[in-house]
Amino acid sequence: MASLNKYNGGWNKSLAAHLFRRTTYGVSYETLKEYGSKSLDASLDVLFQPLGPPPPPLNLSFEDDPEVPIGVTWVDKGVSQNVNGYRTASLRGWSFELMLTGSLNIREKMTMFWHNHFVTSDINDPRYSYKYIELLRSNALGNFKQLTKDVTIDPAMLNYLNGRDNTKQAPNENYARELMELFTLGKGISAGPGDYTTYTEEDVKEVAKVLTGWVDVRANLPIRSQFNLVRHDTTTKKLSHRFNGVTINNAGAEEYKNLIDIIFQKEEVSLFIARKFYRWFLHYNIDDSIEKDIIIPLAKIIRDNNYEIAPALKTLLASEHFYDTCIIGGIIKNPIDFLLNPLNQFNVVYPSDPVLKYRVLGGLYQTTFAMQMGLYQAPSVAGWQAFYQTPSYYRLWLNATSLPTRKLYTDGVASIGLPFGTYRLQLNAINTLDKFSDPADTDKVIDEFSLILMSKPLAQNQITVLKGLLVAGTGANSWTTLYNIYKADPTNETKRAPIVNRLRALIVYMMRMPEYHLS
């Protein structure tokens, strides 16, 4: 039976790898070794350690921005012709840099979770996007109710879902509908015309009235949202029987907060977000037993903590159920995980030149876009289909377009590298190998690389094939002999080359295996 009871079994590198695989964008072998020898509590403590805000993105090389000299941030500056292109590239590179070189922490994974939840897209001003992303990041482990209030009047959201166009003369119901259907309550089973069990069409109309009057201001810095009373509907609003017929009196700029407080009084909000946490971190399949044994008690923890989400997330990630063998390896990696995991796992060193580094990071963005998960480019207000579309869910990541792109990427980084000018983005497997407990032993080498790259143990016939790549048909002891020769003179390229070549063959093969796509 699935349970939220705390896992109290033995702790090891394999379980630490599972936890970090689901909560970060990949960790190194050294990190697995360190935390695998500690405990579940120690691992959770580091993941949930509070972090300060990261420095903002900079203008690294664009000389024609009259507002922003080289080396200065653009996030709080005015806009002029032809600057949004470099600023957008700067924002993307900065975001990837945080996912690749940040602290061992759940924050970046949760920032992406909230972006997939409170989607904005098609925002043509990167300053808006930065402000929105930082709102999500700063509240990544905070209060869901407060974040909902903040997102409701965020300038990017006011643009994306037409809140800025919502006036008493011409109400726009776009955000009102998504606030209930996608952000808080979920659309329940139809109980009649215009009645979705959790809310009704009449509620959409009344909620839209509550939200009238908010606009974004970009004419005078800083970019901000502002309440305009002249545009606000000051009448008393009455919600349907789904909200017990509650009325909302005019409260001006505070009225939207009162509305969200009313919405969050409904238990459905906690159940809705609990299911989304489950599908993000564990598995898409929520059957009756999972609903009863995991979702309902998890939702109660969320409510009992007044929608502070950290206690519920810690409980979920520490639960017996999270470490069940049916959960481990049960998710197909999304493109951003697939792209970034090996770079963090093998401690890839990036160019010291920040301009070249951001060129590389920009290339990563283009690759995720080709794999159908462009960063901050969710295809609809519902987010990426793989997180909600029945019955396929995560299987949607693998198709005739994305699979060849995945193979090209892993073949490149695991072998000769992907070229960016004078730099090659490349996994340095030999550096990782040297940290293993017994790099001269083929069994240990396969075990350790499997720990890094695979979410489940491999079958014996698969291990036999992988060992064959290390010995390369030259006898069972050839790897041991070659490694010892290399280790006695590690700077000698002639002695190093056979090890490098066999490791490349091994890693390329492992990253082509179907199991590598699983998390």
N, C-alpha and C positions, 0 to 999 in steps of 0.2 A: 504493500500500500504506500502510495506517495505521501510524504510527510514534510512539514516545515520544521520538524524537530532538528536540533543542531546535529550535524555530522560529528561523530565521536570516534570514528575508526582511525586507522593508521594514516599518517600524513607522509607524503613523499614527493619526489620531483614530478611524477606523472600527474598527480592531483593538482599540484601547484601550476603545472603547465595548462591544465584544463581551466583553472580559475583565471589565469592571466590571458589565456587565449580568448576567453569570452568577454573580458573586461578591459583589455588594452589592445593596442595595435601590434602586439608581439613583443617578446622579451628575449634576452640573450640566454645562452647556456649558463653563463655565470650566475645570472639572476635565478634561474630555475634551481641551480645547485644550492644557492644561498637560502632561498625560501623553502625549498623542498626539505631542507634540514631543520627548518624552524617549525612553524605551526600554522594552522588555518587562521588563528586569531592574528598572528603577526603579519600574515599575508593580507588579510582584510584591513588591518590597521594602516599599512602603507598605501593601499589602494584608496582609502577614504581620508587620508591625511589632507587637511585644508591647504590650499595653495593660493598664493597671491595672484593678481592679474598679470598676464604676460605683457611685455612691452609691445606697443602697437607696431603694425607694419610700416615700412619706410619706403621712401623714394630712393632706390639704389642707383639708378643710372639715367633716368629721364631728365634731360637738361632743359626741356622747353616748358616746364611747369612754372609759371610766374609766381605761384603761391608757395611752392615747396622746393627748397634747395636740396641737392643731393645729401642723403644721410638724415633727412628730417621726415617725420611722419606727415601723412596727408589726411589723416582721418578727421581732423578738426579744422581743415582749411577750405577755402572757397574753391569753386570749380571754374574751369575755363575750357576753351575748345581743345579737343584732342588729348585730354588727360585721363579720361576714364579707362582707356585701354590698358595703360601701364598700371593704374591703380588696381584694376581688377586682377591683373596678373600678380601684382604684389600681394593682394589679399589671399589669393589661392596658394601662392608659395609659402606665405606666412602660416596659413592653416596647416599645410602639409608638414612644415617644419615643426610645429607644435606636436603633431601626431608622431613624428619620427624621432625627435630629440628631446621631448619633454620628460617630466618626471614619471616614475612608476606610479601611475594613478589612474583611477577610473574616469577622471573628468572629461577627457577628450572623447571617450566612447559615449558618455552621457550627453555631451554637447551634440554629437551626431544623433543620438536618440531623440533629443528634443527638437532638432531640426526636422527629423522625419515625422515628428508629432505635430509641432506648430510650423507647418511648412510655409515658407515664402520663397518665391522664385520670380524670375523676370523683373528683378529690380535693377534699373539701369544706372543707379548711382552707388558705387562701391562704399561710400561713406554710410549709406543706409544699411547696406549688408553688414559692414563691420559693427555698427551699433547693435544690430539684431543678433549677430553671432556672439558678441560679448555679453549681451543680455542672457542668452542661453548658457554661455560658459559660466558666468558669475552665479547663476542659479542652478547649475547642473545637479547639485545634490541638496538643493534647498527646498522651499515650500511650493508645492504644485499649485495651490490656490493663489499665492502671491504671484507666481510666474504667469499664471493665466491672466491676472489683472494687468501685469506689466506688458505682456504680449498684445493684449487687446488694444492698447493705445500706442504701441510701438510704431514709429514712422514707416518702417518697411511693411508691417502688416496692414497699416492703414492704406498703403498704396496697393498691396497685392490683392486684398479682399475688399477693396472699394470702400473701406470705412470713411475715408476722406470725402467720399461723394454722398454719404448718408446724411440727409438733412430732413427737417420736419416737412418741407415742401415736397421733397422727392426721396422718400425712404429707400435705402438700398439694403436688401435682406441678405446679402452674400455672407458677410461675417457672422451675422446672427445665426444663420443656419449652420455654418461650419463650427461655430463655438459650441453648439450643442451636439451636432452629429459626429464631428471628428475630434474635437478637443476635450470634451468633458463627459457627456452622457452616453454617447453612442446611439445609433438608431435601432430601436427595439423592434419587436415583431409588430406588424401592422394590426391595429385593433379596430380599424374602421377608416373611412376616408379622412385623410389628413391627420390621423392619430397614430403615432409611432411608439406608443407605450411609454417612452421616456419623455417625450415632448410632442407637441402638436403644431400644425401649420399656424394656428392662432398665436402660439407662443413665438414662432419665428417673427411674425409681424410685430408683436409687442416688444420683443427683445430688440428688434431693429430700432424701434422708437427710443428705447432707453439709450442706445448707443449713438444717437444723432449728436452732431455738434463737434466731433473731434476731427482735427485736421493736422497735417504735418507742416512744419515751417522750415524751409530751407533758405529763405531769402536772407535771414540774419543768423549767423553762426552763434552757438552750436545748433546743429540739426536737432529738432525736438518736436514733440507733439504739443498741441495747444487746444484748449476747449473754447469754442465760440458759442456763447449763449444764444445769439441771434439765430443760429442754425439748429438749435436744440428743441426737441418736442417737450414742452413743459406740462403736458397733460398727465393725468394719472394712468399708469399702465396696469392692466389686469392679466395675469397669467391663467392658464387653463386649469382644469381639474387635475392634470398631471403634476401641478405645483400647488394643489389644494386651493386654487383660486386666489392666491396671494396678490396683493396690489403693491405697486411700486410708485411711491410719490416722487414728484420732481425733486431732485437733489443736485441739479446742476452737474458740476464736474465730478461729484462723488457718486453719481447715480449708477455708473457702470460697476463700481465696487459693490454696491448693495445688490445688484443683479447677480454678480458672480458668487457672492456669499449665499444667496438663495439657491443657486444651482448646486453649490457644493454641500448643501444640506441633504441632498439626495444620495442615498447609498450607491446608486448606479455609477456615480463618478469614481468612487474608489474601486469598484469592480472593473470598470472600463480601463482604468490606468493599470490596475494589477494584471489584467490580461495582456496589455501591451508590454509591460515589463517581462512577463513570462515568455512571450513570443520573441522578444529581443534577446534575452539572455539564455533561455532554455530550449524551447521547442514550439513549433506552431500548433501542435495537436493538443487542444484543450477539450478532453472528453468529460463525461459526467463526473468521473472520479477525481480528475484534476481540478475541476471546478469546485467540487465539494472539499477536497483535502488540501488544496493549495490556494486557489484563487480567493475563495470566501474568507479563510483566515488571514491571508495576506492583505486583503482589502480592509479587514478589521484593524490590522496593525496600522495601516495608512490613516484610517479615520481616528483611531485612538491617539495618534500623534499629530492630529490636526493638519494632515496632509504634508507634514515633513516627510520626505521620501527616504532619507538615508536609513532610518531604522528598518523599514520594510525591505530595502535592497540588501542590507547586511543580513537580515534574516533569510532572505531567499538564497543569497550566495553562500551562506553557511549551512544550508539545509541538507539533510540526508538526500533529498530528492535531486538536488543540483549535482551530486556526485554519483548518482545512479548510473550504471553502465549503459542504460538505454538513453540517457541524456548526453553522455560524453560521445562526441563524434556525430551527433544527431542534427547538426546544422550545416548547410552548404555555405561556405564562406562568401560573403558579399564581395564585390570587386575591390572595395577599399581595403578590407581585411586581406584579401588575396594579394593585393599589390604591396602593402606595407609590411605584412608579417615577416617575410624573409629578410627584408632590409634591417629590421630591428633584431631579428633572431641571429643574424650573422654580423652584427655591429658594423654595418657598412660605414665607411668614412667618406664624408662628402667634401666637395672642393672648399678650400679655405677662402677662395675669392667669393664674396657674397653674391656678386652678379651671376657668376657661373653656377653657384649653388641654386639660386632661384630659377635659373634656366632649367636645371635638372628637375627641380620640384614642379615647374610648369609642365615639363614633359610627363611627370607622373599624373598630373591632372588630366592631360589629354588621353593618357592610357586608361584611367578610370572611366572617362567619358566613353571611350571606345568599348569598354566592358559594360557599359549601360548603367553606370552609377556616377555621373559627373558630380563632383563636389558642389553642394549648394545648388544643384540643378534638378531637384525632385520633379518628376514628370507631371504631377498634379497635386492639388491641395491635400489629397489623401496620402501622399508620400510615395515611396517605391512599392510597386505591386507585390514584390516578394515578401513583404512584411504583413500583407493582409489578404491577398487574393487566393481564395479557395478554388480548387483543392490543391493547387500546385505549390503555393508559397515559395520557399527558398529554391525550389527546382527551376523557377523562372530565371535564375541567374545563369543557367547553363543552356545554351542554345547554339544554333549554327553560326551565329555572329560572334558571340562572346567566347566560345571555347577556343577557336583558333587564335584569338587575341591573347587569351590566357597562356596558351602554349608558347606563342612567340615571345611573350614577356619572360616566362620562367626559363625557357631555353636560353634567352639572351643573358639574363642576370646570372644564371648559374654556370655559364660557360665563359665566353670571351668578353661579355659585358655589353651594355647598351651605350653607344657613343654619344657624348655631348661635347663637341669640340675636342679639346685635349684630354677630357675626362671620360672614364668609362664607369658606368654604374654596374657594379659587379660584386657578387658574393665572394668573400675571401674565406672559403671553407677550410683552408689549411690552418688559419689562425684559430678557428673554432676547434678543429681537430686537436691541436696542441694542448687544449685545456681539458681534454677528456682524461678519464682516470687511467686508461691503458690504450693509447692510440695505436699501438703496434698489434693489438688483438682485433681481428676482423669482427668477431662476435660483439665485442664491446663497442666498436666503431658503429656498427649497424644499429645497436641498441640506442646509442647516444644520439645519432642523427635521427632515428625514428622518434625519440623523445621530443626533439626540436620540431620536426616537420609533420609528424602524424599525430592524430588524436586518439587512435586506437592501436593496440598491438597488432603487428603484422603476422600473417600465417607463415608457417615454416617454409613452405615452398617459395614464398615471396622473399624471405630472408636468404634462402639459398641462391636465388637469382642475384640479389644485391651483393652477396659475398663474392659471387663470380665476377662482378664488375671490379671489385678491389683486387682480386688475384689475377684477373685478365688472362686466364688460361695458362698461367705460368707456374702453377703449383700452389698448394694450400698455404705454404709458408712464405710465398714470395712477397706478400704485403709486409709481413713482419720484417723481412730482410731489407726491403726497400726503405721502410720507415726508419729503421735503425741507422741505415747509411745516411739518409737525409738528416736525421736528428744529430748525428755526429758532426755535421758540417752544414747547418741550415741556410747559410747564405750562398752556398754553391748551387747555382741555377741548374746545372746538369743533374745534380742529385735531387734537387727539389722537383724538377719537371715531372718525373714519373708519378710522384704523389699527387701533384696538382692535377694532372690529366686524369688519373683514376678517380679522384674526388669529383672532378667535373662530371665525368660519366655517371658516377653514383648519384649526385644531387640532381642532375638533369633527369635521370630515370625516375627518381623518387618523386620529383615534382610533376612528372607526367602521369603518375599513378592516380587512379580515381580517388583513392583514399586521401590524397593530398588536398582535395577540394573540401574536405570535411573539417569541421571545427568541433 
